[in-house]
């Protein structure tokens, strides 16, 4: 490290420490409490650190300082943070995908995609192929995290083959687009967890509301069908990234597409993993197998499959999965600690004792008064898109769903349609690390992306999504919810 870079590091560290330690000493404003000022300062300090590429020490320092806020202890905060099931899911997803990569299946899939004629037509056809795969896989599993990690892993060898530079505009567009479309695809099916969380918050306000699932599923499917070509066209004709894209003749030989025994077994395990995640939503709840799989949950299913991978040996005596090796080579620990802090700080932001939620409501309310149902819904989509990219998506829906229900009930709008639009827009959160799991995943991927690229292209894609959801989703949704009534 040079003297200049060392000075810059200490300067940035000083700024981060100032935010974390001194902001909470300022007098509270609005509905913020003294604890809210502390939490806000710590949160902003962590974001500053993540933005300049420091992921581990700002995250750990932020967690420790949260333990000194009112009513908390360091051990209590750390215990709750490491016990977070989403964090565990990230770890198991990364280990499972490392197992897939270890047996060569990812490279095989990458070469298969690269060998398809439509994917070879140009760089944006390749985008379409990956984004379509993300939406379909997201709909099948309703779990965008492993889908994103898997498709990123498939893209990396393709990028090497095509000599696509890391941290370039095209690579950022591809990777961010996978996150966006895996989220939009996940909400197509009625058993999507986030959709049911939205509906649950709506029912908590009005228990008599029931979702019109034929209208909902049709609307989500059409929005995805419209969004994919719009995103491709936007990337190609508006963003227009500079790219030297050419496929070398004879790059993929037929024999390279042949699967070996381990890859075939790994494919079976991958399909089995998806089935075990999906079928509990499709089978009668009174069945024993349904109860077992429900009790296992996503993390339990990951563990069962990976144990089976450990016990599956090749002719040479190697297993499909090596946990110790995976922990060293398959887990980016910077991402892990960033996500650890992001998820924990989101729960503090949502706490009534901080007043941060009340501040958000105060900021939003003046924008909504005196609006028509269409304008109100469009504003809620835009506001929701902005807020969910700054704080946790579930926190955002708990704030906005009650606000929207009271307005729409008084003005003759359709709360079910608003709930459906919230499902597709609030599940996003890819701009800021604390917005969602995939937001943290993007910012943790410092080998392929930079914070500047993420902020620029993720913001633009989220704007495209908000426009499509508003201009297409609101009028189409009104028609479908009336048609299927």
C-alpha positions in Angstrom: 0.0 0.0 0.0 1.4 3.4 -1.0 1.5 6.3 1.4 -1.2 8.1 -0.7 -3.6 5.1 -0.6 -2.9 4.6 3.1 -3.8 8.2 3.8 -7.0 7.9 1.7 -7.9 4.7 3.6 -7.5 6.5 7.0 -9.5 9.4 5.7 -12.4 7.2 4.6 -12.2 5.3 7.9 -12.4 8.6 9.8 -15.5 9.7 7.8 -17.2 6.3 8.5 -16.4 6.5 12.2 -17.7 10.0 12.4 -21.0 9.0 10.9 -21.3 6.0 13.2 -20.2 7.7 16.4 -21.1 11.4 16.1 -24.4 11.5 14.2 -26.3 9.9 17.1 -25.2 12.8 19.3 -27.1 15.3 17.2 -30.6 16.4 18.5 -33.4 14.2 17.0 -35.6 15.8 14.4 -39.2 15.0 13.3 -40.4 11.6 14.7 -36.8 10.3 15.1 -35.9 9.2 18.6 -32.4 9.4 20.1 -32.0 5.7 19.3 -33.2 6.4 15.8 -30.4 9.0 15.3 -27.9 6.4 16.5 -29.2 3.7 14.2 -29.4 6.1 11.2 -25.8 7.2 11.8 -24.5 3.7 12.0 -26.5 2.7 9.0 -25.2 5.6 6.9 -21.6 4.8 8.0 -21.9 1.2 6.9 -23.3 2.2 3.5 -20.4 4.6 3.1 -17.9 1.8 3.8 -19.7 -0.6 1.4 -19.7 2.1 -1.3 -15.9 2.5 -1.2 -15.4 -1.3 -1.4 -14.8 -2.0 2.3 -17.3 -4.8 3.3 -16.0 -6.6 6.4 -14.8 -4.1 9.0 -17.6 -1.5 8.5 -20.1 -4.4 8.8 -18.6 -5.8 12.0 -18.1 -2.4 13.5 -21.7 -1.4 12.7 -23.0 -4.6 14.4 -21.0 -3.9 17.5 -22.2 -0.3 17.7 -25.8 -1.4 17.3 -25.3 -3.5 20.5 -24.8 -0.2 22.4 -28.1 1.3 21.3 -30.9 1.5 23.9 -32.1 -1.9 25.1 -29.5 -3.9 23.2 -26.3 -5.7 23.9 -23.4 -6.7 21.6 -23.9 -10.4 22.3 -27.7 -10.1 21.7 -27.2 -8.3 18.3 -24.5 -10.7 17.2 -26.6 -13.7 18.2 -29.6 -12.5 16.3 -27.5 -11.6 13.3 -25.8 -14.9 12.9 -29.1 -16.8 13.6 -30.8 -15.1 10.6 -32.2 -17.9 8.3 -31.8 -15.7 5.2 -28.1 -15.5 6.0 -27.9 -19.2 6.4 -29.7 -19.7 3.1 -27.0 -17.5 1.4 -24.3 -19.6 2.8 -25.9 -22.9 1.7 -26.7 -21.5 -1.7 -23.0 -20.5 -2.2 -21.8 -23.9 -1.0 -24.3 -25.8 -3.3 -23.3 -23.8 -6.3 -19.7 -24.4 -5.5 -20.5 -28.1 -5.6 -22.1 -27.7 -9.0 -19.0 -25.8 -10.3 -16.6 -28.3 -8.8 -18.0 -31.2 -10.9 -17.9 -29.1 -14.1 -21.6 -28.9 -14.6 -21.6 -25.1 -14.7 -19.1 -25.0 -17.5 -21.1 -27.6 -19.4 -24.3 -25.5 -19.1 -22.4 -22.3 -20.1 -21.1 -24.0 -23.2 -24.6 -25.3 -24.1 -26.1 -21.8 -23.8 -23.2 -20.4 -25.8 -23.7 -23.0 -28.5 -27.4 -22.1 -29.1 -27.9 -20.2 -32.4 -30.1 -17.4 -31.0 -27.7 -16.7 -28.2 -24.9 -16.3 -30.8 -26.7 -13.6 -32.7 -25.3 -10.8 -30.6 -24.6 -9.6 -27.0 -28.2 -8.6 -26.4 -29.6 -11.9 -27.5 -27.3 -13.4 -24.9 -28.8 -11.0 -22.4 -32.3 -12.2 -23.4 -31.2 -15.8 -23.0 -30.0 -15.2 -19.4 -32.8 -13.0 -18.4 -35.4 -15.4 -19.7 -33.7 -18.2 -17.8 -33.7 -16.1 -14.7 -37.4 -15.3 -14.9 -38.4 -18.9 -15.6 -36.2 -20.3 -12.9 -37.4 -17.7 -10.5 -41.0 -18.6 -11.2 -40.2 -22.3 -10.7 -38.4 -22.0 -7.4 -39.8 -18.6 -6.2 -36.3 -18.3 -4.7 -34.2 -15.7 -6.5 -31.0 -16.1 -4.5 -29.9 -19.5 -5.7 -31.1 -18.7 -9.2 -29.0 -15.6 -9.4 -25.9 -17.2 -7.9 -26.3 -20.2 -10.4 -26.8 -18.0 -13.5 -23.9 -15.7 -12.5 -21.7 -18.7 -12.2 -22.8 -19.9 -15.6 -22.1 -16.4 -17.1 -18.5 -16.1 -15.8 -17.0 -18.8 -18.0 -18.9 -17.4 -21.0 -17.4 -14.0 -20.2 -13.9 -15.5 -20.1 -14.5 -17.3 -23.4 -15.8 -14.1 -25.1 -13.1 -12.0 -23.4 -15.7 -9.7 -21.8 -13.8 -7.5 -19.4 -14.7 -7.5 -15.7 -16.3 -4.3 -14.3 -17.4 -3.3 -17.7 -20.8 -1.7 -18.6 -22.0 -4.8 -20.5 -21.1 -7.2 -17.7 -22.8 -5.0 -15.2 -25.9 -4.8 -17.3 -26.0 -8.6 -17.7 -25.5 -9.4 -14.0 -27.9 -6.7 -12.7 -30.5 -7.8 -15.2 -30.3 -11.3 -13.9 -31.2 -10.0 -10.4 -34.1 -7.9 -11.7 -35.7 -10.6 -13.8 -35.2 -13.4 -11.3 -37.2 -11.2 -8.9 -40.0 -10.4 -11.4 -40.3 -14.1 -12.4 -40.5 -15.2 -8.7 -43.8 -13.5 -8.2 -45.6 -15.1 -11.1 -46.9 -18.1 -9.2 -49.4 -17.8 -6.3 -47.3 -19.7 -3.8 -44.5 -17.1 -3.9 -43.6 -16.3 -0.3 -43.3 -12.5 -0.9 -46.7 -12.4 -2.5 -48.3 -14.1 0.5 -46.4 -11.7 2.8 -48.0 -8.7 0.9 -51.4 -10.4 1.1 -50.9 -11.1 4.8 -50.2 -7.5 5.6 -53.2 -6.5 3.6 -55.4 -9.0 5.4 -54.0 -7.8 8.8 -55.6 -4.5 7.9 -58.8 -6.0 6.4 -59.4 -9.7 7.2 -62.2 -10.0 4.7 -59.9 -9.5 1.6 -59.1 -12.6 -0.5 -56.8 -12.6 -3.5 -58.1 -13.3 -7.0 -55.3 -15.7 -8.1 -56.4 -16.1 -11.8 -56.2 -12.4 -12.3 -53.0 -12.1 -10.2 -51.1 -14.8 -12.1 -52.2 -13.6 -15.5 -51.1 -10.1 -14.7 -47.7 -11.1 -13.4 -47.1 -13.4 -16.4 -48.0 -10.6 -18.9 -45.8 -8.1 -17.1 -42.9 -10.4 -17.3 -43.5 -11.1 -21.0 -43.6 -7.3 -21.7 -40.7 -6.5 -19.4 -38.1 -8.8 -20.9 -38.0 -7.3 -24.5 -38.3 -3.8 -23.1 -35.2 -4.4 -20.9 -33.3 -5.8 -23.8 -34.3 -2.9 -26.1 -33.5 -0.4 -23.4 -30.0 -1.9 -22.9 -29.4 -2.1 -26.7 -30.7 1.3 -27.9 -30.6 3.6 -24.8 -27.7 2.3 -22.7 -25.6 1.2 -25.7 -22.6 -0.2 -23.8 -19.4 -0.4 -25.7 -18.6 -4.0 -26.3 -16.3 -6.0 -28.6 -18.5 -9.1 -29.0 -17.6 -11.9 -31.4 -18.0 -15.7 -31.2 -15.0 -17.6 -32.4 -15.9 -20.3 -34.9 -15.5 -23.8 -33.6 -15.4 -22.6 -30.0 -17.7 -25.3 -28.8 -17.1 -28.9 -30.0 -19.9 -31.5 -29.9 -17.9 -33.7 -27.5 -17.6 -30.8 -25.0 -21.4 -31.0 -24.5 -21.3 -34.6 -23.3 -22.1 -35.1 -19.6 -20.0 -37.4 -17.5 -21.4 -39.5 -14.7 -20.8 -36.9 -11.9 -22.4 -34.2 -13.9 -25.5 -36.4 -14.6 -25.8 -37.1 -10.8 -25.3 -33.4 -10.0 -28.1 -32.6 -12.5 -30.4 -35.0 -10.7 -29.5 -33.5 -7.3 -30.3 -30.0 -8.8 -33.6 -31.1 -10.1 -34.4 -32.8 -6.8 -33.5 -29.7 -4.9 -36.0 -27.6 -7.0 -38.7 -30.3 -6.6 -38.3 -30.4 -2.8 -38.7 -26.6 -2.6 -41.8 -26.5 -4.9 -44.0 -29.5 -4.0 -44.9 -28.5 -0.4 -46.9 -25.6 -2.0 -48.7 -28.0 -4.4 -49.5 -31.0 -2.2 -52.3 -31.3 0.4 -51.1 -30.1 3.8 -52.4 -33.2 5.6 -49.9 -35.5 3.8 -46.9 -36.7 5.8 -44.4 -35.8 3.0 -45.8 -32.3 2.9 -45.3 -31.8 6.7 -41.8 -33.2 6.4 -40.7 -30.9 3.6 -42.4 -27.9 5.2 -40.5 -28.6 8.4 -37.2 -28.9 6.4 -37.7 -25.5 4.7 -35.2 -24.2 2.2 -32.2 -24.5 4.5 -33.1 -28.1 5.5 -33.5 -29.1 1.9 -30.1 -27.6 1.0 -28.4 -29.5 3.9 -30.1 -32.9 2.9 -29.0 -32.5 -0.7 -25.5 -31.5 0.2 -25.1 -34.4 2.6 -26.1 -36.7 -0.2 -23.5 -35.0 -2.4 -20.8 -35.7 0.2 -21.7 -39.4 0.2 -21.7 -39.6 -3.6 -18.3 -40.8 -4.7 -16.7 -41.0 -8.2 -14.7 -44.0 -9.4 -11.6 -42.1 -8.2 -13.0 -41.8 -4.7 -13.8 -38.0 -4.9 -17.1 -36.8 -3.5 -19.4 -34.3 -5.3 -19.2 -32.0 -2.2 -16.3 -31.0 0.0 -17.6 -28.6 2.8 -14.1 -27.6 4.0 -13.0 -26.8 0.5 -16.2 -25.0 -0.3 -15.9 -22.8 2.8 -12.4 -21.7 1.6 -13.0 -21.4 -2.2 -16.8 -21.1 -2.6 -17.8 -18.4 0.0 -17.0 -14.7 -0.6 -16.7 -13.7 3.0 -16.9 -10.0 2.3 -20.4 -10.6 0.9 -21.3 -12.7 3.8 -20.5 -10.0 6.4 -22.0 -7.3 4.3 -25.3 -9.2 4.2 -25.0 -10.0 7.9 -25.0 -6.3 8.7 -27.5 -5.3 6.1 -30.2 -7.7 7.3 -29.6 -6.8 11.0 -29.7 -3.1 10.5 -32.9 -3.4 8.5 -34.7 -4.8 11.5 -33.5 -1.8 13.6 -34.7 0.6 10.9 -38.2 -1.0 11.1 -38.4 -0.8 14.9 -41.0 1.6 16.2 -38.5 2.7 18.9 -36.3 4.5 16.3 -39.0 6.6 14.6 -37.4 6.0 11.2 -40.6 4.3 9.9 -42.7 7.3 11.1 -40.3 9.7 9.3 -40.8 7.8 6.0 -44.6 7.9 6.4 -44.4 11.7 7.0 -42.4 12.2 3.9 -44.7 10.1 1.7 -48.1 11.3 2.9 -48.1 14.9 1.3 -47.4 13.4 -2.1 -50.6 11.2 -2.0 -53.3 13.7 -1.0 -55.9 14.6 -3.7 -54.7 12.1 -6.4 -56.9 9.9 -8.7 -56.7 6.1 -8.2 -54.4 5.7 -11.3 -52.0 8.5 -10.3 -52.0 7.3 -6.7 -51.1 3.8 -7.8 -48.4 5.0 -10.1 -46.9 7.2 -7.3 -47.0 4.3 -4.9 -45.2 2.1 -7.4 -42.5 4.8 -7.8 -42.3 5.6 -4.1 -42.2 1.9 -3.3 -39.4 1.3 -5.9 -37.3 4.1 -4.3 -37.8 3.0 -0.7 -37.4 -0.7 -1.2 -34.0 0.0 -2.9 -32.9 1.8 0.3 -34.2 -0.4 3.0 -35.4 -4.0 3.4 -38.3 -4.9 1.0 -40.5 -6.4 3.8 -40.0 -3.3 5.9 -41.2 -1.2 2.9 -44.4 -3.2 2.3 -45.3 -3.0 6.0 -45.2 0.7 5.6 -46.9 1.2 2.2 -49.6 -1.5 2.2 -51.6 0.1 5.0 -51.2 3.6 3.5 -52.5 2.4 0.1 -55.4 0.4 1.6 -56.8 3.4 3.4 -56.6 5.6 0.3 -58.0 3.1 -2.2 -60.9 2.1 0.1 -61.9 5.8 0.3 -61.4 6.5 -3.4 -62.8 3.4 -5.1 -59.6 1.8 -6.1 -58.7 -1.9 -6.0 -56.5 -2.8 -3.0 -55.9 -6.3 -4.5 -54.4 -4.8 -7.6 -52.2 -2.5 -5.5 -51.1 -5.6 -3.5 -50.2 -7.4 -6.8 -48.2 -4.4 -8.0 -46.4 -4.2 -4.7 -45.5 -7.8 -5.0 -43.6 -7.3 -8.2 -42.1 -3.9 -7.4 -41.3 -4.2 -3.7 -39.5 -7.6 -4.0 -36.8 -5.6 -5.9 -34.1 -3.8 -4.0 -31.0 -4.2 -6.1 -29.6 -0.6 -5.9 -28.5 -0.4 -2.3 -26.9 -3.3 -0.3 -29.6 -3.1 2.4 -32.5 -3.2 -0.2 -32.6 -7.0 -0.4 -30.5 -10.1 -0.4 -29.6 -9.6 -4.1 -28.7 -6.0 -3.4 -26.2 -7.2 -0.9 -25.1 -9.9 -3.4 -24.4 -7.3 -6.1 -22.3 -5.0 -3.8 -20.4 -8.0 -2.5 -19.4 -9.0 -6.0 -16.4 -6.7 -6.2 -14.5 -9.0 -8.6 -17.0 -8.3 -11.4 -18.8 -5.0 -10.4 -18.1 -1.6 -9.0 -20.5 0.4 -6.8 -20.7 3.1 -9.5 -21.8 0.5 -12.1 -24.4 -0.9 -9.7 -25.9 2.4 -8.7 -26.1 3.6 -12.4 -27.5 0.5 -14.1 -29.6 -0.9 -11.2 -31.3 2.5 -10.8 -32.1 2.7 -14.6 -33.5 -0.9 -14.7 -35.6 -0.2 -11.6 -37.0 2.9 -13.4 -37.8 0.9 -16.5 -39.6 -1.7 -14.3 -41.6 1.0 -12.5 -42.7 2.5 -15.8 -43.8 -0.9 -17.2 -45.6 -1.8 -14.0 -47.4 1.6 -14.0 -48.3 2.0 -17.7 -49.1 -1.6 -18.4 -49.9 -3.1 -15.0 -52.4 -0.6 -13.7 -54.8 -0.5 -16.7 -54.3 -4.2 -17.5 -54.7 -5.2 -13.8 -58.0 -3.2 -13.5 -59.3 -5.1 -16.5 -58.2 -8.6 -15.3 -59.4 -8.2 -11.7 -62.8 -7.1 -13.1 -62.8 -9.9 -15.8 -62.0 -12.7 -13.3 -64.3 -11.3 -10.6 
